[in-house]
Amino acid sequence: MLLHPQFDPIALSLGPISIRWYGLMYLLAFAQFIWLGRLRIRRQDGPLNPEQLDDLLFYGVLGVILGGRLGQVLFYEPGYYFSHPFEIIAVWKGGMSFHGGFLGVVIAMLLWSRKQGKAWLTVTDFIAPLVPLGLAAGRIGNFINGELWGRPADPSLPWAMVFPQAGDMLPRHPSQLYHVGLEGLLLFVLLWWWTATPRPRGAASGAFLIGYGLFRFITEFFREPDHGIFGLSYVVSMGQWLTLPMIAAGIGLILFSRRQKSL
């Protein structure tokens, strides 16, 4: 049975300024987005150029931060944040909802696509394989913070881990690392490989939604369920409820893409 390393959440202090690991993971996510995006542009005759990619990232950052934080507030912890409204802006302490960030990015990409006169699905297809590694970086930040721990596990499980932050010293699944492996690394490999061949419009976006949705649904079985607007449930968690519409939308996009010409 392992003990969570209890990392110092502050990576570096410069006088009164503290730089947290959680924030650095987001910077890493944005950096890999640019790197992989430029790699795709060089390897394929994509719909974006490097300057547009930089501009797209700016919109995406706003969507991730604003949507992710509002999603955490509204979907998971409305009671706490409505009682502590000033905590809403304290994003450096952690607490970002993927589903809220996803909706924020969807809106941001729609606005950017209209500004540039590009088809929205063409843009989302381009960025779909760039997203999973960024998600993995965010989950590593959760692990460093010792938050979003898993459900109690059998003590004989070799990687069962005690998270002192949970307050009960029970062995638990390190579910943050499950997220890293499935929704991050595995989903990236599958999407990067699959999009190496031109696909019909909407196919890559649909594949991302289905892949993320299925992997997230699986990992939620090992994660301590969150108190959300539907309450605490050990049958279907809040994260699983929010994932079901993503899977349905992904299936719809795959069916739509079958009618489209290859890019």
DOTOR-436608 format. One record per residue (C-alpha): z, y, x; residue number from 1; residue in one letter. Coordinates in pm, 1 decimal. Layout:
! residues N
{{Z, Y, X}, NUM, 'A'}
...
***
This chain:
! residues 263
{{0.0, 0.0, 0.0}, 1, 'M'}
{{-105.6, 336.1, 141.7}, 2, 'L'}
{{52.1, 679.3, 120.3}, 3, 'L'}
{{-162.0, 983.7, 57.3}, 4, 'H'}
{{-177.4, 1176.8, 388.4}, 5, 'P'}
{{-46.9, 1496.5, 226.8}, 6, 'Q'}
{{-298.3, 1723.2, 392.2}, 7, 'F'}
{{-215.8, 2089.2, 421.4}, 8, 'D'}
{{-445.0, 2245.3, 158.1}, 9, 'P'}
{{-488.5, 2547.8, 387.0}, 10, 'I'}
{{-744.9, 2472.9, 655.9}, 11, 'A'}
{{-711.6, 2800.8, 844.7}, 12, 'L'}
{{-500.8, 3114.4, 823.4}, 13, 'S'}
{{-621.6, 3448.0, 955.1}, 14, 'L'}
{{-333.2, 3685.7, 907.5}, 15, 'G'}
{{-281.8, 3734.5, 533.5}, 16, 'P'}
{{-604.7, 3546.0, 457.4}, 17, 'I'}
{{-583.3, 3171.9, 394.1}, 18, 'S'}
{{-892.8, 2952.1, 388.1}, 19, 'I'}
{{-840.6, 2638.8, 182.2}, 20, 'R'}
{{-1008.2, 2303.2, 227.7}, 21, 'W'}
{{-1110.2, 2305.5, -139.3}, 22, 'Y'}
{{-1308.6, 2623.5, -88.6}, 23, 'G'}
{{-1463.6, 2489.2, 231.6}, 24, 'L'}
{{-1584.7, 2182.3, 40.6}, 25, 'M'}
{{-1768.6, 2411.0, -198.2}, 26, 'Y'}
{{-1926.0, 2594.4, 94.5}, 27, 'L'}
{{-2031.4, 2256.4, 235.3}, 28, 'L'}
{{-2182.9, 2165.2, -101.6}, 29, 'A'}
{{-2387.2, 2485.6, -111.2}, 30, 'F'}
{{-2498.2, 2441.1, 251.4}, 31, 'A'}
{{-2623.0, 2086.8, 194.0}, 32, 'Q'}
{{-2807.8, 2210.1, -117.1}, 33, 'F'}
{{-3005.7, 2454.6, 98.0}, 34, 'I'}
{{-3063.4, 2196.7, 373.0}, 35, 'W'}
{{-3186.4, 1923.7, 139.7}, 36, 'L'}
{{-3386.1, 2173.5, -65.3}, 37, 'G'}
{{-3572.6, 2298.4, 240.7}, 38, 'R'}
{{-3629.0, 1938.4, 345.9}, 39, 'L'}
{{-3786.9, 1862.3, 8.3}, 40, 'R'}
{{-4002.5, 2173.3, 31.2}, 41, 'I'}
{{-4133.5, 2065.3, 373.4}, 42, 'R'}
{{-4199.3, 1707.0, 269.2}, 43, 'R'}
{{-4354.3, 1778.1, -68.2}, 44, 'Q'}
{{-4568.3, 2046.2, -223.0}, 45, 'D'}
{{-4277.0, 2152.9, -438.7}, 46, 'G'}
{{-4253.3, 2423.8, -703.9}, 47, 'P'}
{{-4029.7, 2649.0, -491.0}, 48, 'L'}
{{-4052.1, 2823.7, -156.1}, 49, 'N'}
{{-3753.0, 2881.7, 76.7}, 50, 'P'}
{{-3693.7, 3236.4, -48.4}, 51, 'E'}
{{-3686.5, 3119.0, -408.5}, 52, 'Q'}
{{-3449.3, 2838.6, -311.9}, 53, 'L'}
{{-3203.4, 3092.0, -169.9}, 54, 'D'}
{{-3224.0, 3298.7, -488.1}, 55, 'D'}
{{-3181.4, 2986.2, -699.5}, 56, 'L'}
{{-2864.4, 2896.6, -508.1}, 57, 'L'}
{{-2713.5, 3234.9, -591.8}, 58, 'F'}
{{-2764.9, 3169.6, -962.5}, 59, 'Y'}
{{-2633.9, 2816.2, -919.2}, 60, 'G'}
{{-2316.6, 2932.8, -742.8}, 61, 'V'}
{{-2236.7, 3166.6, -1030.9}, 62, 'L'}
{{-2302.7, 2889.0, -1280.8}, 63, 'G'}
{{-2085.4, 2636.7, -1096.1}, 64, 'V'}
{{-1788.7, 2868.0, -1046.5}, 65, 'I'}
{{-1786.1, 3040.7, -1384.9}, 66, 'L'}
{{-1880.3, 2733.1, -1584.6}, 67, 'G'}
{{-1658.4, 2498.0, -1387.4}, 68, 'G'}
{{-1352.1, 2714.4, -1427.0}, 69, 'R'}
{{-1408.5, 2789.5, -1794.7}, 70, 'L'}
{{-1469.3, 2419.5, -1855.0}, 71, 'G'}
{{-1136.1, 2333.9, -1693.4}, 72, 'Q'}
{{-962.4, 2595.7, -1905.3}, 73, 'V'}
{{-1122.0, 2504.0, -2238.0}, 74, 'L'}
{{-1178.6, 2128.7, -2206.5}, 75, 'F'}
{{-876.2, 2009.5, -2011.6}, 76, 'Y'}
{{-587.2, 2254.3, -1984.1}, 77, 'E'}
{{-618.1, 2520.0, -2258.0}, 78, 'P'}
{{-243.7, 2523.9, -2329.4}, 79, 'G'}
{{-147.8, 2586.1, -1967.0}, 80, 'Y'}
{{-406.2, 2853.5, -1894.4}, 81, 'Y'}
{{-354.4, 3039.0, -2219.8}, 82, 'F'}
{{15.5, 3053.3, -2127.4}, 83, 'S'}
{{-68.6, 3159.3, -1768.9}, 84, 'H'}
{{-386.3, 3368.9, -1808.9}, 85, 'P'}
{{-375.6, 3510.7, -1457.0}, 86, 'F'}
{{-409.6, 3155.1, -1321.8}, 87, 'E'}
{{-758.6, 3134.9, -1469.8}, 88, 'I'}
{{-904.8, 3332.5, -1180.3}, 89, 'I'}
{{-713.5, 3134.2, -913.0}, 90, 'A'}
{{-1006.8, 2902.9, -840.3}, 91, 'V'}
{{-893.1, 2861.8, -477.8}, 92, 'W'}
{{-605.4, 2644.8, -603.4}, 93, 'K'}
{{-844.9, 2387.3, -746.3}, 94, 'G'}
{{-917.1, 2293.5, -1104.5}, 95, 'G'}
{{-1289.6, 2287.0, -1176.8}, 96, 'M'}
{{-1451.8, 2085.2, -1453.8}, 97, 'S'}
{{-1778.0, 1913.6, -1366.8}, 98, 'F'}
{{-1898.0, 1926.9, -1726.3}, 99, 'H'}
{{-1824.3, 2298.7, -1749.0}, 100, 'G'}
{{-1994.4, 2357.9, -1414.6}, 101, 'G'}
{{-2289.0, 2150.7, -1531.3}, 102, 'F'}
{{-2331.6, 2364.8, -1843.0}, 103, 'L'}
{{-2298.5, 2676.2, -1629.6}, 104, 'G'}
{{-2572.3, 2555.0, -1395.5}, 105, 'V'}
{{-2797.6, 2460.6, -1688.9}, 106, 'V'}
{{-2769.2, 2816.3, -1822.7}, 107, 'I'}
{{-2815.2, 2966.2, -1475.2}, 108, 'A'}
{{-3129.0, 2758.4, -1412.8}, 109, 'M'}
{{-3267.8, 2861.3, -1751.2}, 110, 'L'}
{{-3217.0, 3229.1, -1669.3}, 111, 'L'}
{{-3365.5, 3189.5, -1321.0}, 112, 'W'}
{{-3665.9, 2995.4, -1451.9}, 113, 'S'}
{{-3741.8, 3264.6, -1709.0}, 114, 'R'}
{{-3709.7, 3532.8, -1441.2}, 115, 'K'}
{{-3953.8, 3348.5, -1212.9}, 116, 'Q'}
{{-4191.0, 3235.6, -1488.4}, 117, 'G'}
{{-4139.1, 2867.6, -1408.8}, 118, 'K'}
{{-4089.1, 2570.2, -1636.7}, 119, 'A'}
{{-3717.8, 2496.5, -1668.3}, 120, 'W'}
{{-3758.4, 2118.7, -1636.7}, 121, 'L'}
{{-3968.6, 2161.2, -1324.1}, 122, 'T'}
{{-3679.9, 2348.0, -1164.2}, 123, 'V'}
{{-3411.4, 2101.5, -1277.8}, 124, 'T'}
{{-3627.3, 1809.9, -1158.0}, 125, 'D'}
{{-3644.8, 1970.6, -815.5}, 126, 'F'}
{{-3270.0, 2023.9, -781.2}, 127, 'I'}
{{-3158.0, 1690.7, -937.1}, 128, 'A'}
{{-3144.9, 1494.5, -606.8}, 129, 'P'}
{{-2979.2, 1790.0, -430.1}, 130, 'L'}
{{-2669.3, 1780.6, -648.6}, 131, 'V'}
{{-2485.1, 1447.8, -584.5}, 132, 'P'}
{{-2377.2, 1519.2, -226.5}, 133, 'L'}
{{-2233.4, 1848.9, -342.7}, 134, 'G'}
{{-2036.1, 1661.9, -607.4}, 135, 'L'}
{{-1909.5, 1428.2, -335.5}, 136, 'A'}
{{-1788.2, 1726.8, -131.4}, 137, 'A'}
{{-1595.2, 1858.5, -431.3}, 138, 'G'}
{{-1425.7, 1522.0, -482.9}, 139, 'R'}
{{-1325.9, 1513.5, -117.8}, 140, 'I'}
{{-1161.2, 1849.2, -182.8}, 141, 'G'}
{{-972.1, 1690.8, -474.8}, 142, 'N'}
{{-854.6, 1410.0, -245.7}, 143, 'F'}
{{-737.5, 1654.9, 20.5}, 144, 'I'}
{{-539.8, 1842.4, -245.6}, 145, 'N'}
{{-390.8, 1514.7, -372.4}, 146, 'G'}
{{-502.4, 1595.8, -727.3}, 147, 'E'}
{{-687.1, 1396.6, -995.2}, 148, 'L'}
{{-519.3, 1077.2, -878.3}, 149, 'W'}
{{-599.7, 743.2, -1035.0}, 150, 'G'}
{{-420.4, 519.2, -1279.7}, 151, 'R'}
{{-142.7, 287.3, -1158.5}, 152, 'P'}
{{-283.6, -1.4, -954.5}, 153, 'A'}
{{-165.9, -346.0, -853.2}, 154, 'D'}
{{42.7, -300.2, -534.5}, 155, 'P'}
{{-152.5, -589.5, -379.9}, 156, 'S'}
{{-472.4, -384.3, -391.9}, 157, 'L'}
{{-542.8, -311.0, -21.7}, 158, 'P'}
{{-635.7, 51.3, -85.0}, 159, 'W'}
{{-376.8, 127.0, -354.2}, 160, 'A'}
{{-225.6, 464.0, -268.9}, 161, 'M'}
{{90.6, 652.6, -356.4}, 162, 'V'}
{{32.1, 1016.9, -450.1}, 163, 'F'}
{{367.5, 1201.6, -422.3}, 164, 'P'}
{{218.3, 1481.8, -633.8}, 165, 'Q'}
{{220.8, 1242.1, -931.0}, 166, 'A'}
{{598.9, 1245.6, -919.2}, 167, 'G'}
{{653.8, 874.5, -976.4}, 168, 'D'}
{{567.0, 711.4, -639.8}, 169, 'M'}
{{361.8, 442.2, -813.4}, 170, 'L'}
{{68.4, 280.3, -630.1}, 171, 'P'}
{{-251.1, 422.1, -777.1}, 172, 'R'}
{{-625.7, 399.3, -746.6}, 173, 'H'}
{{-763.0, 670.4, -512.0}, 174, 'P'}
{{-1009.4, 754.4, -786.9}, 175, 'S'}
{{-1132.2, 1067.9, -610.3}, 176, 'Q'}
{{-1291.6, 839.3, -350.8}, 177, 'L'}
{{-1446.7, 625.8, -624.4}, 178, 'Y'}
{{-1614.6, 943.2, -748.8}, 179, 'H'}
{{-1736.0, 1016.3, -396.7}, 180, 'V'}
{{-1888.4, 670.6, -360.8}, 181, 'G'}
{{-2056.2, 635.6, -700.0}, 182, 'L'}
{{-2138.8, 981.7, -836.8}, 183, 'E'}
{{-2188.9, 1121.3, -488.2}, 184, 'G'}
{{-2330.5, 887.8, -225.9}, 185, 'L'}
{{-2485.0, 612.7, -440.3}, 186, 'L'}
{{-2637.1, 851.7, -693.2}, 187, 'L'}
{{-2781.8, 1060.9, -409.2}, 188, 'F'}
{{-2944.7, 758.5, -244.0}, 189, 'V'}
{{-3095.3, 641.6, -573.4}, 190, 'L'}
{{-3229.0, 983.3, -675.7}, 191, 'L'}
{{-3356.5, 1075.5, -328.7}, 192, 'W'}
{{-3543.7, 746.7, -306.5}, 193, 'W'}
{{-3674.7, 763.5, -663.5}, 194, 'W'}
{{-3799.0, 1122.8, -641.8}, 195, 'T'}
{{-3982.9, 1057.9, -313.0}, 196, 'A'}
{{-4270.3, 953.2, -541.1}, 197, 'T'}
{{-4405.3, 1214.5, -786.6}, 198, 'P'}
{{-4260.5, 1162.8, -1134.1}, 199, 'R'}
{{-4348.0, 1304.8, -1475.9}, 200, 'P'}
{{-4177.6, 1626.6, -1575.1}, 201, 'R'}
{{-3823.4, 1567.3, -1695.2}, 202, 'G'}
{{-3790.4, 1223.2, -1538.0}, 203, 'A'}
{{-3573.3, 1327.9, -1242.0}, 204, 'A'}
{{-3348.7, 1537.8, -1465.0}, 205, 'S'}
{{-3312.5, 1249.4, -1707.4}, 206, 'G'}
{{-3237.2, 1003.6, -1428.0}, 207, 'A'}
{{-2964.7, 1233.1, -1294.6}, 208, 'F'}
{{-2800.6, 1265.9, -1636.6}, 209, 'L'}
{{-2806.0, 891.5, -1699.4}, 210, 'I'}
{{-2695.0, 801.1, -1347.5}, 211, 'G'}
{{-2412.3, 1051.0, -1334.6}, 212, 'Y'}
{{-2306.0, 969.5, -1688.8}, 213, 'G'}
{{-2284.6, 595.4, -1628.1}, 214, 'L'}
{{-2109.3, 626.9, -1292.8}, 215, 'F'}
{{-1862.5, 882.3, -1429.8}, 216, 'R'}
{{-1791.5, 661.5, -1730.1}, 217, 'F'}
{{-1705.9, 377.3, -1491.6}, 218, 'I'}
{{-1486.3, 580.2, -1257.1}, 219, 'T'}
{{-1290.6, 723.3, -1550.0}, 220, 'E'}
{{-1143.9, 377.2, -1610.4}, 221, 'F'}
{{-960.8, 414.0, -1277.7}, 222, 'F'}
{{-863.5, 780.5, -1308.7}, 223, 'R'}
{{-549.9, 911.5, -1476.3}, 224, 'E'}
{{-682.5, 1055.2, -1805.2}, 225, 'P'}
{{-658.0, 1429.5, -1851.8}, 226, 'D'}
{{-497.8, 1614.0, -2140.9}, 227, 'H'}
{{-799.8, 1763.2, -2311.8}, 228, 'G'}
{{-896.2, 1907.6, -2644.9}, 229, 'I'}
{{-903.2, 1552.1, -2780.9}, 230, 'F'}
{{-557.6, 1470.8, -2639.8}, 231, 'G'}
{{-460.8, 1199.7, -2394.2}, 232, 'L'}
{{-639.0, 868.9, -2448.6}, 233, 'S'}
{{-630.1, 550.3, -2247.3}, 234, 'Y'}
{{-920.7, 405.3, -2446.7}, 235, 'V'}
{{-1183.3, 677.6, -2404.4}, 236, 'V'}
{{-1082.8, 964.2, -2177.1}, 237, 'S'}
{{-1184.6, 1327.0, -2207.3}, 238, 'M'}
{{-1424.9, 1283.8, -1917.1}, 239, 'G'}
{{-1589.3, 989.8, -2091.6}, 240, 'Q'}
{{-1624.3, 1177.5, -2420.1}, 241, 'W'}
{{-1798.0, 1462.2, -2238.4}, 242, 'L'}
{{-2022.4, 1219.2, -2050.9}, 243, 'T'}
{{-2169.1, 1053.1, -2360.1}, 244, 'L'}
{{-2387.3, 1353.8, -2458.8}, 245, 'P'}
{{-2518.2, 1364.7, -2099.6}, 246, 'M'}
{{-2631.6, 1003.1, -2117.5}, 247, 'I'}
{{-2795.0, 1062.9, -2456.2}, 248, 'A'}
{{-2973.8, 1372.7, -2323.2}, 249, 'A'}
{{-3087.6, 1178.6, -2017.0}, 250, 'G'}
{{-3237.7, 903.5, -2230.0}, 251, 'I'}
{{-3413.6, 1168.3, -2436.4}, 252, 'G'}
{{-3561.2, 1328.4, -2123.1}, 253, 'L'}
{{-3682.8, 992.7, -1990.2}, 254, 'I'}
{{-3859.5, 925.8, -2321.5}, 255, 'L'}
{{-4004.3, 1277.6, -2312.5}, 256, 'F'}
{{-4120.1, 1235.4, -1952.6}, 257, 'S'}
{{-4322.2, 926.7, -2038.8}, 258, 'R'}
{{-4555.8, 1156.4, -2230.6}, 259, 'R'}
{{-4602.6, 1391.8, -1939.9}, 260, 'Q'}
{{-4852.3, 1384.0, -1657.8}, 261, 'K'}
{{-4721.1, 1316.1, -1310.0}, 262, 'S'}
{{-4640.7, 1631.4, -1115.2}, 263, 'L'}
***
